[in-house]
């Protein structure tokens, strides 16, 4: 098993062992989704609606990850095939392009489109959802959907910010892995170049489960307090600056 397969296996196991929606589950799921979006072979597209299709697929993944069973020796390839085929990301991408081509070949007349909508029967909000008729669509709608325009706007902003931060998280992980400008390698305590921010970021942030700072200090033969001060006062601020350069905007309470 290679390093990525091992990392994916630990993340999937962590997601499965925690109750859905719990804080531990959300942390593990977020790390798993960041890892998944970098997998080679995942269906991709330059279509403007691709990110929406990807988000929908990843939402399904959260609900169905318990059912995932590797079918190939490589966990990475098995997971990619499961997402592309079982969760239908590949077909969603294909549909994006086919619908675009159909609209280009057969543009609808606005009047004909209006008539088509008029002929559709209205949606009844009082249709029972269960056999006992105890809950209707309007009941479920009231429980799930914001009631005012302000609530709708606030929810939309939260969802957009969450998607944006998730993509920035992927970019930040790629930056750490590549360290293109050498900033992370150059950030280290004096006389301890092996305790650089690249190594610390990989072990304290990216590795799953994360290493404890005390373990890292022992492994690198450096005083714990020295390493702790360097990480909090030099390493983390450097990563925050890099994240901001990628577009991250922290909330006031996070500062």
WOKAZI-V400821 format. One record per backbone hydrogen bond with DSSP energy under -1.0 kcal/mol. CO is the residue of the C=O (numbers start at 1). NH is the residue of the N-H. If there is no record, write none. Layout:
CO&NH ; CO&NH
This chain:
2&6 ; 3&7 ; 4&8 ; 5&9 ; 6&10 ; 7&11 ; 8&12 ; 9&13 ; 10&14 ; 11&15 ; 12&16 ; 13&17 ; 19&22 ; 22&26 ; 23&27 ; 24&28 ; 25&29 ; 26&30 ; 27&31 ; 28&32 ; 29&33 ; 30&34 ; 31&35 ; 32&36 ; 33&37 ; 35&38 ; 36&39 ; 39&42 ; 47&50 ; 49&53 ; 50&54 ; 51&55 ; 52&56 ; 53&57 ; 54&58 ; 55&59 ; 56&60 ; 57&61 ; 58&62 ; 59&63 ; 60&64 ; 61&65 ; 64&67 ; 65&68 ; 74&78 ; 75&79 ; 76&80 ; 77&81 ; 78&82 ; 79&83 ; 80&84 ; 81&85 ; 82&87 ; 83&89 ; 84&90 ; 88&92 ; 89&93 ; 90&94 ; 91&95 ; 92&96 ; 93&97 ; 94&98 ; 95&99 ; 96&100 ; 97&101 ; 98&102 ; 99&103 ; 100&104 ; 101&105 ; 102&106 ; 109&113 ; 110&114 ; 111&115 ; 112&116 ; 113&117 ; 114&118 ; 115&119 ; 125&138 ; 127&137 ; 135&129 ; 136&140 ; 137&141 ; 138&142 ; 139&143 ; 140&144 ; 141&145 ; 148&152 ; 149&153 ; 150&154 ; 151&155 ; 152&156 ; 153&157 ; 154&158 ; 155&159 ; 156&160 ; 157&161 ; 158&162 ; 159&163 ; 160&164 ; 161&165 ; 162&166 ; 163&167 ; 164&168 ; 165&169 ; 166&170 ; 167&171 ; 168&172 ; 169&173 ; 170&174 ; 171&175 ; 172&176 ; 173&177 ; 174&178 ; 175&179 ; 179&182 ; 182&186 ; 184&197 ; 186&188 ; 187&197 ; 189&192 ; 192&195 ; 196&200 ; 197&201 ; 198&202 ; 199&203 ; 200&204 ; 201&205 ; 201&206 ; 202&207 ; 203&211 ; 212&216 ; 213&217 ; 214&218 ; 215&219 ; 216&220 ; 217&222 ; 223&227 ; 224&228 ; 225&229 ; 226&230 ; 227&231 ; 228&232 ; 229&233 ; 230&234 ; 230&235 ; 231&236 ; 234&238 ; 235&239 ; 236&240 ; 237&241 ; 238&242 ; 239&243 ; 240&244 ; 241&245 ; 243&248 ; 244&247 ; 251&254 ; 252&255
